[in-house]
Amino acid sequence: MKELVEILAKALVDQPEKVKVDLVDKERSIIIELRVAQDDMGKVIGKQGRIAKAIRSVVKAAAARQKKKVVVEIV
């Protein structure tokens, strides 16, 4: 899932080399922290958070097989 978020984020931003994804795996949940350049923050979040919601939906669908809750945080 870390790779999935990284691929999606790099496709959206102007500075893909500054995309960093950290994964914190807990017992029943996974927290994915996405960091991008300050100038690209708006591109990852999108108007009214639509792109961020779409990223979260895709990751949630991928996590359904592992029966874990996934939280994507854009930092």
Beta strands, then each sheet from edge to edge (+ up, - down):
strand 1: 20-25
strand 2: 29-35
strand 3: 69-74
sheet 1: 1+ 2- 3-
end
